[in-house]
Structures are given as C-alpha cells and as structure tokens.
Amino acid sequence: MDSPNLGQSILNRRMLICIFTGFASGMPLYVLISLVPAWLRTEGVGLKEIGLFSLIGLPYVWKFLWSPLLDRYSLPFLFYRPGLRRSWMLSTQLLLLITIAMLGFLDPLIHLWYIAWLCLGIAFLSATQDIVLDAYRRQILPDQELGLGNSVHVNAYRVAGLVPGSLSLILSDFLPWDTVFIVTSAFVLVGLLLTLSVSEPTSKHKQPTTLKAAIIDPFDDFFSRQGVQQAFLILIFMLLYKLGDSMATALATPFYLDMGYSKTEIGFVAKNAALWPMIIGGIAGGILMLKIGINRALWLFGFVQIVSILGFALLARIGEGLWLLGLVIGFEYLGVGLGTAAFVAFIARTTNPAFAATQFALFTALTAVPRTIASATTGVIVESIGWENFFYLCTLIAVPGMILLIKVAPWSERTAQSTKSDLK
C-alpha cells in the first residue's frame, strides 16, 4: 500500500465512525467486568459470588442465535424510520442508558439476585448492540481498511473501559453509588450521538427475504469456503487464542484491591497506566500488520500476551509498589492492544460481507466464552491456589491457542485466506 492510500485510510470519516462504534461497544461491557465487581467487592460480596457473576456474560456467547433477526427485520418507530442497522442501534442504546443507571439504586447485600438479573439484561442489550455495530462497521469499511479500521475500533473499545474502570471508581470514593451509575450511564450518549449522525449503510448484498435464509446461508457460506475441517479448527482457535489472557484479567480489579491498593490508586495508576500502551499497541499493531501480515502478527503478539500474564504473577509475589502496578498493567495492555488488533483483523477477514451480522456474531461470541463460562470459575480457583499460582495456570492455558496457529495462520503464509471472505 502506498503512502497516499495509507493517508486516505487513516484520515477519513469511516475511521471516525470506528472510534464511536468501539466506544459504544466497550462501555457497557466494562461496566459489567470492571465497575460491577469493584462495587460488589466494596460492599462486602465474596469472591465466589463475584466470580459466578461472570455468567451474566452468557449473552455475549450466544448472541449468534438471535443475530439473524438483525439481518432480517428492522424495528419500527412511530415517526422515525432509521433503517435496518440504525433501528437496532437506537433501541439498544436507549435501553442501556436506562438499565445501567438503575444498578446504583440496588443494595448488593439485599438485592444480589435482582442485580444479577439486571446485569444479565444489560449484557443482552450490549451483545445485541455489538451485533449491529460489527455488521455496520463491516459494511462501511472497504477490504483494504479492515485491519486499520478494526484496530481503531479495538482501541476505542479499550478506551471506553477507562470510564467505568477509572473515572467511576474515582467518583465512588466521593459520591454515592447511585450517582456514580447515573454518571456512568450518561456515556451511553456517545453511541446515541453516533446513531443519530450517521446514515444507513449501503450494500450491494440484498437483505435476506426470509428468516430461514438469514439463519442458514451464513453457516453454509462459512463451511463451504473453508472446508469442514479447517472451519472447525478456526472456530476452536477463536475460542482458545485469548483464553489465558481473559481468565487472568477476569478478576483484575478485585486482585488490585486484595493487593492493598485503594480505589483511587487503581483509578489513577492501574487504569491510566494502561491508556497509552493500549493505544500505542493497537495502532502500531494495525500499521505493522500492513507490513508483516495478519498471520505473523498473531504469532508475535500472542507471545507478548503470554509474557504479560506473568507480570501479574510478579505483582502477586511482590504485592506492593505503585510503580510496579503501573509497569505490569502497562505491559499487559500493550499486549492486549497488539493481540486484540491482530485477532479482530483475523475475524474480519474470515467474515463474508454478505453475511456480516450472523458470521461476525458467531465469531465474536466464541471469543466471549473465556470471559463468561471459564472466567466464572476464577474466584473458586484463586481461593484454592492463591493469586500467584492462578496466573501461572493462566499462562499455561494460553499455550494451546498458540499451537493452533500452525494450522489456521501459518507463519510462512503472510496472506493465507486473506481474500477468501471476499468470495461470492
């Protein structure tokens, strides 16, 4: 790619939209995985219960089951016709604004089950929003901008985590929790601003005319393009590649609290130390992929992810020092920025634009499995073997996903399968 094209790929409205889609997608998720666990732990809820709260993320795993509905039907409004994609975006964002604000009016020690059900509803709405935002992004990005556009999306996704994971934690030291959740929910307005300011994407692919076609055709396409054996290897790889990293960070905020850091220290040091390494990692990863290809990026960035998990083990052993906390978190998010940029680019190139919603939902749902089912056991594991041994275990769990790279993304094939998603 020559420099003029690179400049045009970076400096255009599509990249700005990717910033908004990333922020809108990330904010509700980090409310569930960062703010809610810290809130529950502060109010005296045990680690086992907090770990089991990871099960509220099941909608992220099963979202492909209702994704065909988003390809087939648009939602009606009385005097406003936003279109297929924008109607779902608008509906989910309005409901997220309300439900996130409601959390702070419940007492964790009295209403734990109500909180769990409400969080499950937030996860369902957030997963549905992810389906439509992924499909929207896939439709507006030309093939040559997939890597960079998804890298920008991932960066904004992570930056969104600083709202519930940093700002909200700091506010909780000075404000009551009901106010904290209202302020946090206000950031959903970023997504609403996106929905109201963009137009419905144009596509050369026709909207499915029947629900049956919306369900069956995306799966037939994927398995016919890849072959059955290779398709299953790709799906298993998507499940395992970030398993160790997801488990290691599932209880990150309770881990910092158990190490003796205050919520303000976590907000200022742990979260802000992650910002620049995360941005640098994501953007550098997106640009570097133009040079070395997605396959080699998955190898190199995957090793960085594994090493970064060991940083948590070091922090668990030493257990003190704000400088060490910032260093460990900074390196972890550098690895996250690099690894996620390559991983999402891999998912994007595996997806056929003709079936963006369902295929993207299926692939990203698999990446959510570690964050839900597997991560639900982390609290029990930590209480059984301790924090340091837990992080060593997470390091070992990260290895199988790297081994699968031999089959799904060989080092020697820089552009393997890079254009398959464009067939048909």
N, C-alpha and C positions, 0 to 999 in steps of 0.2 A: 504494500500500500504506500503510495507516495504521500509526501507531506501535505499538499493541498487537500487531498481526500481525508487525511487524518484530522486536519484542522476543521474541515466541514463536519466530520463525525463527532467532534468534541463540542464545537460551538454551534449547536442548533437547538431548536425548540424541543426536539424529541428527547435530548439528554436532560433538559429541564423537567420534562414530564416524568422521566425516570427517577429524578430526585423526589418528586412528590409521591410517586407510587411506592417507592421504598420507604419513605417516612410513614405514609398511611398504613402500609402493611406491618411495619415493625412496632409501632406504638402499642397496639392492643396486646400483641404477644408479650412484650416486655413488661406490661402491667401484670400479666399472669405469672411470668417466670422470675421477675425481679422484685416488683413492688409488693405483690400479694404475699410471697414467702417472708419478706422482711417485716411486713405488717403482722402476719400471724406469729412469727417468732418473737417479736417485740411484745406482743400481747400475751405471751406465755403458752402458745401452742407447741406441742412436741415435734421433734424432727421426723418421727414416723408418720405423723399426720400430714406434715408439710410435704414429705416425700410422696405420699399417696395422692396429694393434690396434683401431682403431675398427670394423673389420669384424666383430669379435666381437659387435657390437650388432645384427647381422642378424636375430636372433630378434625384436627389437622391431619390425622392419619387416614380417616375415612371420607375425606371431602370429595374424592373422585366419585363416590357413589351418587351424589346429587349434582355433580358438575355438568352432566348432560342437560339438566334443566336450564342452566345458564346459557347453553348454546342454543337451546330451542325456544325458550319463552322470555319475553320481556315483561317487566312489571308495569302495570298501568298507574298513572296518576291523573287526578281529576282534570286539571287544565294545563298539564305539562307532559310532554312526550319526550323524555330524554333519550330514548333508543334502547337497544338490547343491552349493551355493556353499561351505559351510564345509569340505567334504571336500577340495576343491581348495586352499582357503586353507591348511588344516593341512598337507597333503602338501608343497606348495611351500615353506612356511616352515621345516619341519623339514629339508628338503634344503639350503636356502640356509644355514641355521645351520652345517651340516657343511662345505659346499663353500667358503664364504668363509674359514673357519678353516684349511682345507687350503692356501690360497695361500702363506702365510708359510713353509711348510716346503719350498718350492722355490727354487732358485737361478736368477735371471733370466739369468745368463750361461751356464748349463749346461742349464737346463730350459725355455728360452723357448717351445718348441713345446708342452710339457706345460702350461705356464701359459696359453698361448693356448687350448688345448682346454678347460681347466678354466674359464677365463673365459667361453668360449662356453656351457658348461653352466650357469654362473651366470646368464648373460644369458637363456637359455632358461627357466630356473626363474623368474627375475624377470619376464619377459614374460608367462609363464603366470599368475603371481600378479596382475599388472596386469589381465589379462583378467577374472579373477573378482572382484577388488576394484572395478573400474569397474562391472561388472554389479551387484554388491551395492549399491554406492552409488546407482546409477541407480534401483534398485528401492525403496530405502527413502526417497528424497527425493521429496516432492511437487513438482509443477511449479513452484510459486512459490518454492521453496527451491533450485532448481537452480543459479542464479547464485552465491548466497552459499555454498552447500554446496561447490560445486566450487572457489570461491575459497579456502575454508578448507582443502580438500584440497591445493590447489596450494601454499599457504603451508607446511603441514606437510611436504609433499614437499621443498620447498627447505630447510626447517629440518633435515630428515634429512641433507641434504648436508653440514651442518657437522660431522657425526660423522666420516666418512672424510676430508672435506676440511679439517678444522680439528683436532679432537681427535686423530685418528690421526696426522696429520703432526707434531703437537707431541710425541706419545708416541714417534714414531720417532727423535727426537733423543736419547732417553734409554733406550729399550728395544729389544731385537732385533725384527726384523720378524715372526718367528713369533708373539711375544707380542702385537704390535700387531694382527695379523689376528685373533687369538683374541678380543681385547677388542672389536674392531670387529664381529665376527660375533655377539657377545652381544647387540647391539642389535636383532637379528632377533627377539628375545624379545618386543619391543613388539608385533609383528604376531601372534605366537602368543597373547599375552595378549588381543588383540582377538578372535581366532578363538574362544577358549575362553569368552569372556564375553558374546558376542552370540548371538542366536538366528537360525535360518534365516529369511530374509525371506519374507513372504507376498506373493503376487502374484495378480492377477485373470487373468493370462495363463497359459495352460497350458504345461507343459514339452513341447517337441517329442516326438512319439511315435516318430519315425524320424530317422535321421541325415540322410537326404535332405531332409526338411523343415527341419532345423536349418541346413542349408547353403544351400538355395535361397531360402527365404522371406525372410530378411533382405535379400538383394540385390534381389529383386522388389519388396519394400516400398519401399526407398530410391529406386529409379529410377522407380517408378510415382508416388510422392508428388512428387518434384522435377521429373520430366521428364528425358529423357536428356541434353540439352544442359546444363541447369542442374546436374544431378548431376555431370557431368564437370568443370564449372567449379568446383564446390565441392571436389571431390577435388583438383584442381590447386592451388586456393587453400590447402588444408590442407597440401599438400606444400611450398609456397613461402613462406608467411607468416613462418615463423621460420628460413628457410634461412640468411640472412646472420648472424643472431644465433647460431645453432647452430654455424656454422663459426668465428665469431670466438671462441667460448668453448671450442672442442673441445680446444685445447692450452693452456688458460689457466694451469694450474699449471706446465708446462714454460716458458711465457713468463715467469712471475714469477721462476722460477729463473734463466733466462737474463738477466734484468734485474739479477741480483745479489742478490736477496732470499733470506734463509735460510728454511728450512722453518718455523722458529718464527715469523719475521716474517710469513710467508704465513698461518700458522695463526691468529695473533692479529689481525693488521691486515686482510689481504685478506678472510679469511672472516668475521670478526666484524663488519667494516665493512659486510658485505652483509646481516647479520641484520635490523636494524631497517628499513632502506629496503625490503627484500624484504617484510617483514611489513606495513609501512605501505602499500606499493604494492598488495599483494594484497588486503588488507582494504578499503582505500579504493577499489580497483577494483571489488570486489564490491558495495559500497554505492553507488558512483557509477553503476554500471550500472542500478540501480533508478531513477535519475533521468534518465539520458540514453539508455538502451537499449544493447543489445549492439553494434549496428551502429556507432554513433558512438564507442563505446569502442574498437572495433577500429581505427578511423581514428586517434584521438588517441593511444592507447597504442602503436600501431605506429610513429608518428613519434618517440615517446620512445625506442623500441627502436633506431631507426636512429641517432639522435643519440648514444646511449650507446656504440655501436660506435666512433664517432670518438674517444671518450675513451681507448680502448685505443691508438689511433694516437698520441694526445698523449703517453701514457705511454711508448710505444716511442721517440718522438722525444727526450723529456727524459731518461727512463731512470733517474731517481733521486728519492728523497724519499718517506718513508713516508706523509706527509700526502697527496701526490698519489695514491699507490697506494690509500689508503683512500677518497679522493674519487671516483676513477674506478670502483672496484669498487662503492662505494655507489650511484652513479648508474646503473651497469649493472644492478644488482639491483633498483633501483627500477623501471627499465624492464621488466625481466623479470617482476617481480611484477604490474605493471599489464597488460602484454601477454599474459602467460600466463593471467591471470584472465579476460580477455575471450575469449581463444582457446578455452579449455576450456569456457567457458559457451556459446560458439557450437557447439562439438562436441556438448555435452549437448543443446541444443535441436534439433539436427539428428537426434538419435538417437531412434528409436521405442522406448519402454519394452518393447514386446512382443518385441524382438529385441536386448536390451541388450548381451549378451556379444559377439555377432558384429559388430554395427554399430559399437559403441564400439571394439572391437579393430581394425577396419578403419580407422577414422578416426584413432585414436591411432598406429596403425602408420605411417600416412603422415607423421605429424609426426616419426617417428623416422628417416625416410630421410636428412634432412640430417645427423643425428648419426652416421650409420653410413657409407653409401656416399660422400657428399660429403665428410664430415669425414675420411675415410681418406686423402684427398689433401692435407690441410692441411700435414702435415710436409714433403712434397715442395715445396709452394708456398712455404712460409716459407723453406726453404733456397735457393730460387731467387730470390725477390724481396725477402726480408727481412720483419721483423715489421711495420714501419710500412706499407709498400705492401700487405701482406696484409690489414691492417684496412681500408684504403681499398677494396680489392676486395670485402671482405665487405659494406661499406656499399652498394656498387652492386648486389650480388646481392640485397640486401633490398628493392630497389625493385619488381620485378615482382609480388611478393605484395601490395604496397600498391595497385598499379594494378588488380588483380583485385577489390578491394573495390567498385569501381564496379558490378560485376555481381552479386557474391554478398552484399554487405552495403551497399547504397546509403545514403549519409549521410541522405537525406531520408526514409528509411523506418525509423523507430525500432523498429518491431515486425515488420518483414518476416520472414515464415516462422517467427515465434516460436511459433506453435501447431501448425505442420504435423506436428511429431513426435508430437503427441498424437492424431492422426487414427488411425482404425482401432482 
